[in-house]
Amino acid sequence: MRVVITGANGQLGRALRATLANASREVGEASLLNVEFVLVDLPEWDITDPRQMAQLAELQPHLVIHCAAMTDVDGCARNPEEAFRVNAFGTQNVALLCQRAGAAMVYISTNEVFDGTSERPYLEFDEPHPINPYGESKLAGEVVAARLLHKLYIVRVSWLFAPNGNNFVSKILSRADQHGELQVVTDEVANPTYAPDVAEAIWRLITTEHYGIYHLVNEGYCSRYEYATEILKQAGRTGIPVRPITRDQFKRASQPPAFAPLQNMAGAALGIRLRPWQEALQDYFRK
């Protein structure tokens, strides 16, 4: 099975490489999951170059897991044209690669396709309504992929973190060590989600060939403030003071949705569930 992973050097890309390689070794040579990887990332490969993506189609992959994206949310707000060039046009190129090769595609999307005004976690079948350029560009990627492909999994994630990654956990620990105190917002809520758990869930999903939209997030949700407090607790830094603030006190280029946790309904219906985020965070610190 030939698998292309775009954004292969990112948090989720690295986790997918490890998960699919382990799955291949466990089931052996006779399995469909004897995986040959084609790893795609900058600077060698650029998803915004249609010619390069056409070259990948000639390799006849069976599956393309499209993780590559412009994920700098504030950078997207400052340069929305670039956000759409990467997240929408780049995704179109990847979807056309899949169309030409007859490959299935996993498109990694985000909870920020929602506006954050719901009073409950968002289901896979709720209508998206992004409020910032990052969410708009990622939703555009969802739309263009769905128009071009039938064999498509749209996988939305939220607040992704992984060992050795640049993420909220690593930033909180770095700032705590540098400044000795923190200010963290209380009115932004979502699901902390562990990349190795998402990778395992994607592997289970692709074996079903049950295409559609999925919210593959760790169970439970919290505010950024609650998340930071738990990070410091598990890291043994309970002496670091954390002052709660509101979003209007934390100026940034992008405005994220206030309440945008996702509920895993479609995956759970297939028996695919992720553990609580607090347990996943413990695994992060063990590794």
Secondary structure, 3 states (H helix, E strand, C coil): CEEEEECCCCHHHHHHHHHHHHHHHHHCCCCCCCCEEEEECCCCCCCCCHHHHHHHHCCCCCEEEECCCCCCHHHHHHCHHHHHHHHHHHHHHHHHHHHHHCCEEEEEEEHHHCCCCCCCCECCCCCCCCCCHHHHHHHHHHHHHHHHCCCEEEEEECCEECCCCCCHHHHHHHHHHHHCCEEEECCCEECCEEHHHHHHHHHHHHCCCCCEEEECCCECCEEHHHHHHHHHHHCCCCCCCEEEECHHHCCCCCCCCCECCECCCHHHHCCCCCCEHHHHHHHHHHC
